[in-house]
Every structure is written in structure tokens, then in C-alpha cells.
Amino acid sequence: MLQHRFFQVLLGFAALTSVSGFALEGRAAEVTGAEPANGSPIQLAQATPSGGTLYVTGVSQITAPADQAIVVLSYYFNSYPSEADFSNPAPVQPQVQDSDLSMAIDAAVGAGVAASNVKAFPDLASPGSMRVRMVIDQPSQTKVEQTIDAVNTAIVKTNRFMNGGAAVGYTIRDCQRFETQARQAAMTDAQQRAAALAAVANVELGSLFSLSESVSWGNNYLTTCPSSDDAAVYTDFYSLPMYDPTQQPAIRLSYSLSVTYNLE
């Protein structure tokens, strides 16, 4: 009989803790009729003496026009400068010449990029290769595409280099205002979800118990804002997403806010 009563208590406890969406808490429960060999009572659960807690996650995703586009173009030395001149092989250690760098800068400036926002330099990891980094202010989808095409055309037509691809990242100046908007939207979503769950479970929401956040910026899931005022942002080709000509020049922020409420 004692064994039967012990399993009834266990089943009742399992039912209390199986409510989806929130966890119920109660005082320490003891079964005094079923004791192990050492004589101490079996303790089934122990928690704070509150009515319980409800846990929800609020989410938001907002976008804003980018203040800058940071473009990095990569070029590899062409091992076969001319289809008709295979008798004159490329040098073993090709070198990027000053004229190559000047040509890249001139092409970017001709496409409307400020000269101070263009850098062309040899890629030290690959002999004979070259990188071009450009910062485009107030970018549009058309402006970014036309700038990349202009520089690619100027470099590749010399037949000294092959196009190695483009990577583009977008930045914004007012990170704090943008993040505040996303946080407020996520909190509103969390409150609505909590109210709906509480109504379904026929319980009353109490005070807020805990908060935690998760932030993801852009296509490469940065945890910090890619600010256009930070000179260290997107200095590495591999820190940038590959260029997608269909993508609008915008900053996207995905925000997740985990919220726990006390229940009354």
C-alpha cells in the first residue's frame, strides 16, 4: 500500500511539471510513508516558495539603410598572359607593380569613390596577387555594382590578373539608436507571448524575474555593430560576406530577448 501511494505522488508531481511553456515551482515535497534503508525521507522536488515562473523569448528583426559599403576586390596573377604567347611563360615569382595599383585606384575614383577611400595593395599571402579596398559613402545597389564592374574591367583588361571575387559589408553610424529599437520591439513581442501563454494556462503574470539577450548583425552574424566610425571594421577580406548584387545596401539586426516572469 505504501508503495502504491508513493507512485501516485510521483505521477502527480510529473503532471505538475509537464506544462509546456512554463515551469511550476513549489516547496520541498516529502513522502514519509516510503523510506529507503537508511531511514531518511525521499525528497521529490525543492524550489522557491513562489507560484512558479514563465519563460518566453521575444524576437525582432529590423533593417536600416547603410551609411557605407566596404568593398574588397581580389585579383590573382594570370599565369598565361596571352593565348598566343605560350613560349614566354610567366615569371616564377610575379610581382604587383606600382602601375597596377595606380590603375586600380584610378578606376575606383573614376567610378565616383573618393581617392581617400581607396587602397590598393599586394596580397602578401599570394605572390603576384592584389587586393583593392574601397569605402563607398551612402551606397545604393546600383552604385556598388557599377563601382565593382568599373574596377574589374580596368584590371582584367590588362590580362595580367584574373578576377578573384568581391566581398562587401555594410555599416551604420547610429548603432545605439538602431539597437534600442530592436530591443524595444523584442520586449514587446516577449510581453505579448507571455500574456498569451498565461491566459492559456489560466495563471497571472507577476514581476519580471530575469532577462538575457542575443544579438546578430548582418549576413555574417556579428555580435557587435559594424559601425562606420570604426576604422577596424571589415579590414579583412574574409571577414566580409561574398558580394550579392541582389542585396540592398542595408544593415539588418536580429535581436532575441529571453524573459522570465514570476507567476502569481
Beta strands, then each sheet from edge to edge (+ up, - down):
strand 1: 22-23
strand 2: 29-31
strand 3: 42-45
strand 4: 53-65
strand 5: 68-77
strand 6: 118-122
strand 7: 130-137
strand 8: 161-171
strand 9: 205-217
strand 10: 250-263
sheet 1: 1+ 4- 10+ 9-
sheet 2: 2+ 3-
sheet 3: 6+ 7- 5+ 8-
end
